């Protein structure tokens, strides 16, 4: 399956309420992405990983940091950009 170079992930209140802090496969962002790609391997460790493709977002890193430390987070759309293999 091909994935887009940029990806909009809508993190809903449902995903926040059901997300697990410090769990890379069941945080709110992972739950939101799983709705989009239910048959894919998904994890979030600051970056978003979908079937081996890595996406980056400063907004997501801040969101994960707040959520994992127990701070309040709000539903929001997060734009991810696929990391290039070229450095």
Buried (B, 14 or more C-beta within 10 A) or exposed (E): EEBEEEBEBEBBEEBBEEBBEEEBBBBBBBBBBBEEBEEBEBBBEEBBBBEEBBBBBEEBBEBBEEBBEEEEBEEBEBEBBBBEEEE
